[in-house]
């Protein structure tokens, strides 16, 4: 299922385990809680992927460029 959604910017989501149901949830907009209709796939993405997105952001900002002979040292420095 391909979902195209416009929240603050355009968002595409591809999922193979979601349905096209739409539910309401509360979101903050300009200091107020507003009820919005969101597809279930977008709600699940926002609920579960937040920590992974932050992790990827930090990895790209603080990348370790040390070269090592042992492969496991590079993985350890990455974590």
HTML snippet that shows the backbone in 3Dmol.js (N, CA, C, O; Angstrom):
<script src="https://3Dmol.org/build/3Dmol-min.js"></script>
<div id="view" style="width:600px;height:400px;position:relative"></div>
<script>
const pdb = `
ATOM      1  N   UNK A   1       0.841  -1.168   0.000  1.00  0.00           N
ATOM      2  CA  UNK A   1       0.000   0.000   0.000  1.00  0.00           C
ATOM      3  C   UNK A   1       0.888   1.234   0.000  1.00  0.00           C
ATOM      4  O   UNK A   1       1.809   1.335   0.811  1.00  0.00           O
ATOM      5  N   UNK A   2       0.630   2.149  -0.876  1.00  0.00           N
ATOM      6  CA  UNK A   2       1.344   3.414  -0.953  1.00  0.00           C
ATOM      7  C   UNK A   2       0.444   4.507  -0.395  1.00  0.00           C
ATOM      8  O   UNK A   2      -0.690   4.679  -0.842  1.00  0.00           O
ATOM      9  N   UNK A   3       0.960   5.245   0.586  1.00  0.00           N
ATOM     10  CA  UNK A   3       0.200   6.327   1.199  1.00  0.00           C
ATOM     11  C   UNK A   3       0.912   7.635   0.939  1.00  0.00           C
ATOM     12  O   UNK A   3       2.110   7.756   1.193  1.00  0.00           O
ATOM     13  N   UNK A   4       0.184   8.613   0.436  1.00  0.00           N
ATOM     14  CA  UNK A   4       0.703   9.960   0.234  1.00  0.00           C
ATOM     15  C   UNK A   4      -0.055  10.858   1.202  1.00  0.00           C
ATOM     16  O   UNK A   4      -1.283  10.922   1.162  1.00  0.00           O
ATOM     17  N   UNK A   5       0.677  11.553   2.074  1.00  0.00           N
ATOM     18  CA  UNK A   5       0.046  12.317   3.140  1.00  0.00           C
ATOM     19  C   UNK A   5       0.758  13.653   3.276  1.00  0.00           C
ATOM     20  O   UNK A   5       1.985  13.711   3.187  1.00  0.00           O
ATOM     21  N   UNK A   6       0.016  14.714   3.488  1.00  0.00           N
ATOM     22  CA  UNK A   6       0.593  16.049   3.643  1.00  0.00           C
ATOM     23  C   UNK A   6       0.276  16.553   5.040  1.00  0.00           C
ATOM     24  O   UNK A   6      -0.867  16.900   5.336  1.00  0.00           O
ATOM     25  N   UNK A   7       1.307  16.593   5.913  1.00  0.00           N
ATOM     26  CA  UNK A   7       1.136  17.109   7.266  1.00  0.00           C
ATOM     27  C   UNK A   7       1.793  18.484   7.317  1.00  0.00           C
ATOM     28  O   UNK A   7       1.126  19.491   7.076  1.00  0.00           O
ATOM     29  N   UNK A   8       3.067  18.544   7.623  1.00  0.00           N
ATOM     30  CA  UNK A   8       3.818  19.794   7.511  1.00  0.00           C
ATOM     31  C   UNK A   8       4.577  19.825   6.203  1.00  0.00           C
ATOM     32  O   UNK A   8       4.878  20.894   5.670  1.00  0.00           O
ATOM     33  N   UNK A   9       4.883  18.651   5.691  1.00  0.00           N
ATOM     34  CA  UNK A   9       5.468  18.502   4.372  1.00  0.00           C
ATOM     35  C   UNK A   9       4.945  17.203   3.783  1.00  0.00           C
ATOM     36  O   UNK A   9       4.330  16.395   4.479  1.00  0.00           O
ATOM     37  N   UNK A  10       5.194  17.011   2.505  1.00  0.00           N
ATOM     38  CA  UNK A  10       4.686  15.835   1.820  1.00  0.00           C
ATOM     39  C   UNK A  10       5.392  14.582   2.323  1.00  0.00           C
ATOM     40  O   UNK A  10       6.613  14.570   2.480  1.00  0.00           O
ATOM     41  N   UNK A  11       4.625  13.536   2.573  1.00  0.00           N
ATOM     42  CA  UNK A  11       5.128  12.316   3.188  1.00  0.00           C
ATOM     43  C   UNK A  11       4.611  11.123   2.407  1.00  0.00           C
ATOM     44  O   UNK A  11       3.403  10.969   2.225  1.00  0.00           O
ATOM     45  N   UNK A  12       5.530  10.270   1.940  1.00  0.00           N
ATOM     46  CA  UNK A  12       5.165   9.032   1.261  1.00  0.00           C
ATOM     47  C   UNK A  12       5.509   7.867   2.172  1.00  0.00           C
ATOM     48  O   UNK A  12       6.559   7.863   2.815  1.00  0.00           O
ATOM     49  N   UNK A  13       4.629   6.885   2.227  1.00  0.00           N
ATOM     50  CA  UNK A  13       4.844   5.706   3.054  1.00  0.00           C
ATOM     51  C   UNK A  13       4.412   4.477   2.266  1.00  0.00           C
ATOM     52  O   UNK A  13       3.301   4.426   1.738  1.00  0.00           O
ATOM     53  N   UNK A  14       5.301   3.484   2.189  1.00  0.00           N
ATOM     54  CA  UNK A  14       4.974   2.219   1.536  1.00  0.00           C
ATOM     55  C   UNK A  14       4.942   1.140   2.603  1.00  0.00           C
ATOM     56  O   UNK A  14       5.882   1.004   3.386  1.00  0.00           O
ATOM     57  N   UNK A  15       3.863   0.374   2.633  1.00  0.00           N
ATOM     58  CA  UNK A  15       3.710  -0.657   3.649  1.00  0.00           C
ATOM     59  C   UNK A  15       3.059  -1.890   3.033  1.00  0.00           C
ATOM     60  O   UNK A  15       2.228  -1.785   2.132  1.00  0.00           O
ATOM     61  N   UNK A  16       3.453  -3.062   3.538  1.00  0.00           N
ATOM     62  CA  UNK A  16       2.824  -4.281   3.050  1.00  0.00           C
ATOM     63  C   UNK A  16       1.947  -4.936   4.105  1.00  0.00           C
ATOM     64  O   UNK A  16       1.404  -6.014   3.866  1.00  0.00           O
ATOM     65  N   UNK A  17       1.796  -4.308   5.268  1.00  0.00           N
ATOM     66  CA  UNK A  17       0.999  -4.947   6.321  1.00  0.00           C
ATOM     67  C   UNK A  17      -0.067  -4.011   6.898  1.00  0.00           C
ATOM     68  O   UNK A  17      -0.574  -4.263   7.991  1.00  0.00           O
ATOM     69  N   UNK A  18      -0.405  -2.963   6.201  1.00  0.00           N
ATOM     70  CA  UNK A  18      -1.405  -2.018   6.710  1.00  0.00           C
ATOM     71  C   UNK A  18      -2.638  -2.020   5.809  1.00  0.00           C
ATOM     72  O   UNK A  18      -2.591  -2.449   4.657  1.00  0.00           O
ATOM     73  N   UNK A  19      -3.717  -1.539   6.358  1.00  0.00           N
ATOM     74  CA  UNK A  19      -4.932  -1.365   5.574  1.00  0.00           C
ATOM     75  C   UNK A  19      -5.101   0.123   5.296  1.00  0.00           C
ATOM     76  O   UNK A  19      -4.321   0.941   5.782  1.00  0.00           O
ATOM     77  N   UNK A  20      -6.103   0.468   4.528  1.00  0.00           N
ATOM     78  CA  UNK A  20      -6.313   1.873   4.192  1.00  0.00           C
ATOM     79  C   UNK A  20      -7.332   2.546   5.105  1.00  0.00           C
ATOM     80  O   UNK A  20      -7.993   3.501   4.696  1.00  0.00           O
ATOM     81  N   UNK A  21      -7.466   2.061   6.332  1.00  0.00           N
ATOM     82  CA  UNK A  21      -8.382   2.690   7.292  1.00  0.00           C
ATOM     83  C   UNK A  21      -7.833   4.053   7.708  1.00  0.00           C
ATOM     84  O   UNK A  21      -6.623   4.283   7.711  1.00  0.00           O
ATOM     85  N   UNK A  22      -8.750   4.940   8.056  1.00  0.00           N
ATOM     86  CA  UNK A  22      -8.380   6.274   8.521  1.00  0.00           C
ATOM     87  C   UNK A  22      -8.954   6.455   9.913  1.00  0.00           C
ATOM     88  O   UNK A  22     -10.135   6.201  10.146  1.00  0.00           O
ATOM     89  N   UNK A  23      -8.109   6.896  10.837  1.00  0.00           N
ATOM     90  CA  UNK A  23      -8.532   7.143  12.212  1.00  0.00           C
ATOM     91  C   UNK A  23      -8.174   8.566  12.602  1.00  0.00           C
ATOM     92  O   UNK A  23      -7.365   9.219  11.942  1.00  0.00           O
ATOM     93  N   UNK A  24      -8.781   9.037  13.678  1.00  0.00           N
ATOM     94  CA  UNK A  24      -8.472  10.381  14.157  1.00  0.00           C
ATOM     95  C   UNK A  24      -7.486  10.291  15.318  1.00  0.00           C
ATOM     96  O   UNK A  24      -7.503   9.340  16.100  1.00  0.00           O
ATOM     97  N   UNK A  25      -6.637  11.290  15.409  1.00  0.00           N
ATOM     98  CA  UNK A  25      -5.711  11.387  16.536  1.00  0.00           C
ATOM     99  C   UNK A  25      -5.511  12.868  16.845  1.00  0.00           C
ATOM    100  O   UNK A  25      -5.809  13.734  16.021  1.00  0.00           O
ATOM    101  N   UNK A  26      -5.008  13.140  18.031  1.00  0.00           N
ATOM    102  CA  UNK A  26      -4.760  14.518  18.435  1.00  0.00           C
ATOM    103  C   UNK A  26      -3.321  14.886  18.124  1.00  0.00           C
ATOM    104  O   UNK A  26      -2.398  14.147  18.463  1.00  0.00           O
ATOM    105  N   UNK A  27      -3.129  16.035  17.475  1.00  0.00           N
ATOM    106  CA  UNK A  27      -1.809  16.532  17.115  1.00  0.00           C
ATOM    107  C   UNK A  27      -1.704  17.981  17.571  1.00  0.00           C
ATOM    108  O   UNK A  27      -2.707  18.690  17.658  1.00  0.00           O
ATOM    109  N   UNK A  28      -0.482  18.412  17.860  1.00  0.00           N
ATOM    110  CA  UNK A  28      -0.244  19.802  18.259  1.00  0.00           C
ATOM    111  C   UNK A  28      -0.019  20.645  17.013  1.00  0.00           C
ATOM    112  O   UNK A  28       0.822  20.313  16.177  1.00  0.00           O
ATOM    113  N   UNK A  29      -0.770  21.733  16.887  1.00  0.00           N
ATOM    114  CA  UNK A  29      -0.574  22.699  15.815  1.00  0.00           C
ATOM    115  C   UNK A  29      -0.727  24.089  16.401  1.00  0.00           C
ATOM    116  O   UNK A  29      -1.786  24.446  16.917  1.00  0.00           O
ATOM    117  N   UNK A  30       0.333  24.864  16.317  1.00  0.00           N
ATOM    118  CA  UNK A  30       0.348  26.250  16.784  1.00  0.00           C
ATOM    119  C   UNK A  30      -0.109  26.370  18.236  1.00  0.00           C
ATOM    120  O   UNK A  30      -0.874  27.272  18.576  1.00  0.00           O
ATOM    121  N   UNK A  31       0.356  25.469  19.086  1.00  0.00           N
ATOM    122  CA  UNK A  31       0.076  25.524  20.510  1.00  0.00           C
ATOM    123  C   UNK A  31      -1.274  24.969  20.931  1.00  0.00           C
ATOM    124  O   UNK A  31      -1.635  25.074  22.103  1.00  0.00           O
ATOM    125  N   UNK A  32      -2.020  24.391  20.024  1.00  0.00           N
ATOM    126  CA  UNK A  32      -3.332  23.840  20.347  1.00  0.00           C
ATOM    127  C   UNK A  32      -3.392  22.389  19.896  1.00  0.00           C
ATOM    128  O   UNK A  32      -2.755  22.009  18.914  1.00  0.00           O
ATOM    129  N   UNK A  33      -4.156  21.585  20.611  1.00  0.00           N
ATOM    130  CA  UNK A  33      -4.402  20.212  20.180  1.00  0.00           C
ATOM    131  C   UNK A  33      -5.541  20.220  19.163  1.00  0.00           C
ATOM    132  O   UNK A  33      -6.617  20.768  19.400  1.00  0.00           O
ATOM    133  N   UNK A  34      -5.264  19.600  18.036  1.00  0.00           N
ATOM    134  CA  UNK A  34      -6.237  19.543  16.956  1.00  0.00           C
ATOM    135  C   UNK A  34      -6.458  18.081  16.587  1.00  0.00           C
ATOM    136  O   UNK A  34      -5.502  17.308  16.515  1.00  0.00           O
ATOM    137  N   UNK A  35      -7.699  17.702  16.355  1.00  0.00           N
ATOM    138  CA  UNK A  35      -7.991  16.347  15.906  1.00  0.00           C
ATOM    139  C   UNK A  35      -7.802  16.290  14.399  1.00  0.00           C
ATOM    140  O   UNK A  35      -8.373  17.089  13.656  1.00  0.00           O
ATOM    141  N   UNK A  36      -6.983  15.324  13.954  1.00  0.00           N
ATOM    142  CA  UNK A  36      -6.718  15.149  12.531  1.00  0.00           C
ATOM    143  C   UNK A  36      -7.028  13.723  12.130  1.00  0.00           C
ATOM    144  O   UNK A  36      -6.923  12.801  12.939  1.00  0.00           O
ATOM    145  N   UNK A  37      -7.406  13.549  10.889  1.00  0.00           N
ATOM    146  CA  UNK A  37      -7.634  12.218  10.347  1.00  0.00           C
ATOM    147  C   UNK A  37      -6.346  11.757   9.681  1.00  0.00           C
ATOM    148  O   UNK A  37      -5.821  12.425   8.789  1.00  0.00           O
ATOM    149  N   UNK A  38      -5.839  10.603  10.125  1.00  0.00           N
ATOM    150  CA  UNK A  38      -4.599  10.051   9.592  1.00  0.00           C
ATOM    151  C   UNK A  38      -4.820   8.600   9.186  1.00  0.00           C
ATOM    152  O   UNK A  38      -5.579   7.885   9.840  1.00  0.00           O
ATOM    153  N   UNK A  39      -4.165   8.155   8.110  1.00  0.00           N
ATOM    154  CA  UNK A  39      -4.181   6.731   7.793  1.00  0.00           C
ATOM    155  C   UNK A  39      -3.443   5.942   8.868  1.00  0.00           C
ATOM    156  O   UNK A  39      -2.529   6.465   9.505  1.00  0.00           O
ATOM    157  N   UNK A  40      -3.826   4.712   9.070  1.00  0.00           N
ATOM    158  CA  UNK A  40      -3.211   3.886  10.109  1.00  0.00           C
ATOM    159  C   UNK A  40      -1.722   3.699   9.850  1.00  0.00           C
ATOM    160  O   UNK A  40      -0.933   3.674  10.794  1.00  0.00           O
ATOM    161  N   UNK A  41      -1.326   3.566   8.591  1.00  0.00           N
ATOM    162  CA  UNK A  41       0.089   3.370   8.286  1.00  0.00           C
ATOM    163  C   UNK A  41       0.918   4.581   8.708  1.00  0.00           C
ATOM    164  O   UNK A  41       2.041   4.414   9.183  1.00  0.00           O
ATOM    165  N   UNK A  42       0.400   5.780   8.549  1.00  0.00           N
ATOM    166  CA  UNK A  42       1.112   6.994   8.968  1.00  0.00           C
ATOM    167  C   UNK A  42       1.175   7.066  10.493  1.00  0.00           C
ATOM    168  O   UNK A  42       2.202   7.442  11.057  1.00  0.00           O
ATOM    169  N   UNK A  43       0.087   6.709  11.154  1.00  0.00           N
ATOM    170  CA  UNK A  43       0.088   6.726  12.626  1.00  0.00           C
ATOM    171  C   UNK A  43       1.114   5.742  13.178  1.00  0.00           C
ATOM    172  O   UNK A  43       1.839   6.069  14.117  1.00  0.00           O
ATOM    173  N   UNK A  44       1.184   4.545  12.607  1.00  0.00           N
ATOM    174  CA  UNK A  44       2.160   3.559  13.067  1.00  0.00           C
ATOM    175  C   UNK A  44       3.582   4.018  12.798  1.00  0.00           C
ATOM    176  O   UNK A  44       4.466   3.809  13.628  1.00  0.00           O
ATOM    177  N   UNK A  45       3.814   4.640  11.651  1.00  0.00           N
ATOM    178  CA  UNK A  45       5.151   5.158  11.352  1.00  0.00           C
ATOM    179  C   UNK A  45       5.555   6.206  12.380  1.00  0.00           C
ATOM    180  O   UNK A  45       6.659   6.150  12.922  1.00  0.00           O
ATOM    181  N   UNK A  46       4.678   7.151  12.651  1.00  0.00           N
ATOM    182  CA  UNK A  46       4.998   8.221  13.599  1.00  0.00           C
ATOM    183  C   UNK A  46       5.200   7.674  15.013  1.00  0.00           C
ATOM    184  O   UNK A  46       6.009   8.210  15.770  1.00  0.00           O
ATOM    185  N   UNK A  47       4.491   6.636  15.369  1.00  0.00           N
ATOM    186  CA  UNK A  47       4.590   6.061  16.699  1.00  0.00           C
ATOM    187  C   UNK A  47       5.879   5.273  16.882  1.00  0.00           C
ATOM    188  O   UNK A  47       6.503   5.363  17.939  1.00  0.00           O
ATOM    189  N   UNK A  48       6.295   4.501  15.876  1.00  0.00           N
ATOM    190  CA  UNK A  48       7.391   3.554  16.049  1.00  0.00           C
ATOM    191  C   UNK A  48       8.733   4.007  15.468  1.00  0.00           C
ATOM    192  O   UNK A  48       9.768   3.507  15.907  1.00  0.00           O
ATOM    193  N   UNK A  49       8.762   4.919  14.515  1.00  0.00           N
ATOM    194  CA  UNK A  49      10.005   5.244  13.832  1.00  0.00           C
ATOM    195  C   UNK A  49      10.716   6.478  14.387  1.00  0.00           C
ATOM    196  O   UNK A  49      11.797   6.820  13.908  1.00  0.00           O
ATOM    197  N   UNK A  50      10.159   7.134  15.349  1.00  0.00           N
ATOM    198  CA  UNK A  50      10.756   8.363  15.870  1.00  0.00           C
ATOM    199  C   UNK A  50      12.159   8.127  16.419  1.00  0.00           C
ATOM    200  O   UNK A  50      13.066   8.908  16.130  1.00  0.00           O
ATOM    201  N   UNK A  51      12.357   7.085  17.193  1.00  0.00           N
ATOM    202  CA  UNK A  51      13.671   6.798  17.765  1.00  0.00           C
ATOM    203  C   UNK A  51      14.690   6.418  16.712  1.00  0.00           C
ATOM    204  O   UNK A  51      15.862   6.771  16.841  1.00  0.00           O
ATOM    205  N   UNK A  52      14.283   5.718  15.686  1.00  0.00           N
ATOM    206  CA  UNK A  52      15.199   5.319  14.625  1.00  0.00           C
ATOM    207  C   UNK A  52      15.619   6.532  13.814  1.00  0.00           C
ATOM    208  O   UNK A  52      16.788   6.645  13.444  1.00  0.00           O
ATOM    209  N   UNK A  53      14.699   7.439  13.530  1.00  0.00           N
ATOM    210  CA  UNK A  53      15.057   8.646  12.788  1.00  0.00           C
ATOM    211  C   UNK A  53      16.063   9.482  13.560  1.00  0.00           C
ATOM    212  O   UNK A  53      17.004  10.010  12.968  1.00  0.00           O
ATOM    213  N   UNK A  54      15.886   9.614  14.872  1.00  0.00           N
ATOM    214  CA  UNK A  54      16.815  10.381  15.696  1.00  0.00           C
ATOM    215  C   UNK A  54      18.174   9.693  15.725  1.00  0.00           C
ATOM    216  O   UNK A  54      19.207  10.361  15.666  1.00  0.00           O
ATOM    217  N   UNK A  55      18.185   8.376  15.816  1.00  0.00           N
ATOM    218  CA  UNK A  55      19.440   7.622  15.816  1.00  0.00           C
ATOM    219  C   UNK A  55      20.193   7.829  14.506  1.00  0.00           C
ATOM    220  O   UNK A  55      21.402   8.062  14.525  1.00  0.00           O
ATOM    221  N   UNK A  56      19.509   7.750  13.379  1.00  0.00           N
ATOM    222  CA  UNK A  56      20.149   7.965  12.083  1.00  0.00           C
ATOM    223  C   UNK A  56      20.685   9.387  11.957  1.00  0.00           C
ATOM    224  O   UNK A  56      21.736   9.601  11.353  1.00  0.00           O
ATOM    225  N   UNK A  57      19.981  10.347  12.514  1.00  0.00           N
ATOM    226  CA  UNK A  57      20.445  11.738  12.476  1.00  0.00           C
ATOM    227  C   UNK A  57      21.750  11.885  13.244  1.00  0.00           C
ATOM    228  O   UNK A  57      22.686  12.518  12.757  1.00  0.00           O
ATOM    229  N   UNK A  58      21.822  11.304  14.448  1.00  0.00           N
ATOM    230  CA  UNK A  58      23.042  11.404  15.248  1.00  0.00           C
ATOM    231  C   UNK A  58      24.207  10.660  14.609  1.00  0.00           C
ATOM    232  O   UNK A  58      25.346  11.122  14.674  1.00  0.00           O
ATOM    233  N   UNK A  59      23.934   9.514  13.994  1.00  0.00           N
ATOM    234  CA  UNK A  59      24.992   8.754  13.343  1.00  0.00           C
ATOM    235  C   UNK A  59      25.592   9.558  12.200  1.00  0.00           C
ATOM    236  O   UNK A  59      26.808   9.555  12.013  1.00  0.00           O
ATOM    237  N   UNK A  60      24.752  10.247  11.433  1.00  0.00           N
ATOM    238  CA  UNK A  60      25.283  11.032  10.316  1.00  0.00           C
ATOM    239  C   UNK A  60      26.028  12.273  10.797  1.00  0.00           C
ATOM    240  O   UNK A  60      26.978  12.702  10.143  1.00  0.00           O
ATOM    241  N   UNK A  61      25.622  12.861  11.925  1.00  0.00           N
ATOM    242  CA  UNK A  61      26.298  14.057  12.427  1.00  0.00           C
ATOM    243  C   UNK A  61      27.618  13.734  13.118  1.00  0.00           C
ATOM    244  O   UNK A  61      28.583  14.484  12.972  1.00  0.00           O
ATOM    245  N   UNK A  62      27.681  12.641  13.861  1.00  0.00           N
ATOM    246  CA  UNK A  62      28.862  12.289  14.651  1.00  0.00           C
ATOM    247  C   UNK A  62      29.494  11.006  14.133  1.00  0.00           C
ATOM    248  O   UNK A  62      29.729  10.063  14.889  1.00  0.00           O
ATOM    249  N   UNK A  63      29.765  10.986  12.840  1.00  0.00           N
ATOM    250  CA  UNK A  63      30.306   9.777  12.230  1.00  0.00           C
ATOM    251  C   UNK A  63      31.766   9.586  12.629  1.00  0.00           C
ATOM    252  O   UNK A  63      32.557  10.528  12.633  1.00  0.00           O
ATOM    253  N   UNK A  64      32.095   8.358  12.961  1.00  0.00           N
ATOM    254  CA  UNK A  64      33.470   8.010  13.330  1.00  0.00           C
ATOM    255  C   UNK A  64      34.214   7.598  12.061  1.00  0.00           C
ATOM    256  O   UNK A  64      33.817   6.645  11.391  1.00  0.00           O
ATOM    257  N   UNK A  65      35.274   8.303  11.734  1.00  0.00           N
ATOM    258  CA  UNK A  65      36.039   7.992  10.531  1.00  0.00           C
ATOM    259  C   UNK A  65      37.335   7.269  10.852  1.00  0.00           C
ATOM    260  O   UNK A  65      38.287   7.331  10.074  1.00  0.00           O
ATOM    261  N   UNK A  66      37.383   6.597  11.968  1.00  0.00           N
ATOM    262  CA  UNK A  66      38.606   5.878  12.310  1.00  0.00           C
ATOM    263  C   UNK A  66      38.664   4.573  11.535  1.00  0.00           C
ATOM    264  O   UNK A  66      37.678   3.841  11.455  1.00  0.00           O
ATOM    265  N   UNK A  67      39.828   4.291  10.968  1.00  0.00           N
ATOM    266  CA  UNK A  67      40.010   3.057  10.210  1.00  0.00           C
ATOM    267  C   UNK A  67      40.641   2.023  11.117  1.00  0.00           C
ATOM    268  O   UNK A  67      41.614   2.306  11.817  1.00  0.00           O
ATOM    269  N   UNK A  68      40.091   0.837  11.103  1.00  0.00           N
ATOM    270  CA  UNK A  68      40.616  -0.244  11.927  1.00  0.00           C
ATOM    271  C   UNK A  68      40.824  -1.490  11.079  1.00  0.00           C
ATOM    272  O   UNK A  68      40.203  -1.653  10.029  1.00  0.00           O
ATOM    273  N   UNK A  69      41.692  -2.353  11.542  1.00  0.00           N
ATOM    274  CA  UNK A  69      41.947  -3.611  10.852  1.00  0.00           C
ATOM    275  C   UNK A  69      40.851  -4.622  11.195  1.00  0.00           C
ATOM    276  O   UNK A  69      40.420  -5.389  10.335  1.00  0.00           O
ATOM    277  N   UNK A  70      40.414  -4.620  12.421  1.00  0.00           N
ATOM    278  CA  UNK A  70      39.397  -5.571  12.866  1.00  0.00           C
ATOM    279  C   UNK A  70      38.002  -5.032  12.534  1.00  0.00           C
ATOM    280  O   UNK A  70      37.691  -3.882  12.842  1.00  0.00           O
ATOM    281  N   UNK A  71      37.179  -5.845  11.918  1.00  0.00           N
ATOM    282  CA  UNK A  71      35.848  -5.414  11.510  1.00  0.00           C
ATOM    283  C   UNK A  71      34.955  -5.141  12.702  1.00  0.00           C
ATOM    284  O   UNK A  71      34.101  -4.258  12.628  1.00  0.00           O
ATOM    285  N   UNK A  72      35.119  -5.864  13.798  1.00  0.00           N
ATOM    286  CA  UNK A  72      34.237  -5.699  14.946  1.00  0.00           C
ATOM    287  C   UNK A  72      34.508  -4.388  15.682  1.00  0.00           C
ATOM    288  O   UNK A  72      33.622  -3.876  16.366  1.00  0.00           O
ATOM    289  N   UNK A  73      35.721  -3.832  15.556  1.00  0.00           N
ATOM    290  CA  UNK A  73      35.992  -2.544  16.191  1.00  0.00           C
ATOM    291  C   UNK A  73      35.207  -1.417  15.523  1.00  0.00           C
ATOM    292  O   UNK A  73      34.727  -0.503  16.192  1.00  0.00           O
ATOM    293  N   UNK A  74      35.084  -1.491  14.209  1.00  0.00           N
ATOM    294  CA  UNK A  74      34.313  -0.480  13.474  1.00  0.00           C
ATOM    295  C   UNK A  74      32.837  -0.518  13.894  1.00  0.00           C
ATOM    296  O   UNK A  74      32.210   0.526  14.068  1.00  0.00           O
ATOM    297  N   UNK A  75      32.293  -1.724  14.054  1.00  0.00           N
ATOM    298  CA  UNK A  75      30.895  -1.858  14.509  1.00  0.00           C
ATOM    299  C   UNK A  75      30.756  -1.314  15.934  1.00  0.00           C
ATOM    300  O   UNK A  75      29.779  -0.629  16.235  1.00  0.00           O
ATOM    301  N   UNK A  76      31.702  -1.605  16.798  1.00  0.00           N
ATOM    302  CA  UNK A  76      31.652  -1.107  18.175  1.00  0.00           C
ATOM    303  C   UNK A  76      31.693   0.422  18.200  1.00  0.00           C
ATOM    304  O   UNK A  76      30.938   1.041  18.950  1.00  0.00           O
ATOM    305  N   UNK A  77      32.552   1.036  17.402  1.00  0.00           N
ATOM    306  CA  UNK A  77      32.637   2.494  17.358  1.00  0.00           C
ATOM    307  C   UNK A  77      31.362   3.108  16.765  1.00  0.00           C
ATOM    308  O   UNK A  77      30.972   4.217  17.132  1.00  0.00           O
ATOM    309  N   UNK A  78      30.725   2.387  15.858  1.00  0.00           N
ATOM    310  CA  UNK A  78      29.479   2.859  15.279  1.00  0.00           C
ATOM    311  C   UNK A  78      28.358   2.902  16.310  1.00  0.00           C
ATOM    312  O   UNK A  78      27.536   3.817  16.299  1.00  0.00           O
ATOM    313  N   UNK A  79      28.324   1.922  17.192  1.00  0.00           N
ATOM    314  CA  UNK A  79      27.275   1.864  18.208  1.00  0.00           C
ATOM    315  C   UNK A  79      27.521   2.900  19.277  1.00  0.00           C
ATOM    316  O   UNK A  79      26.742   3.007  20.224  1.00  0.00           O
TER     317      UNK A  79
END
`;
const viewer = $3Dmol.createViewer("view");
viewer.addModel(pdb, "pdb");
viewer.setStyle({}, {cartoon: {color: "spectrum"}});
viewer.zoomTo();
viewer.render();
</script>
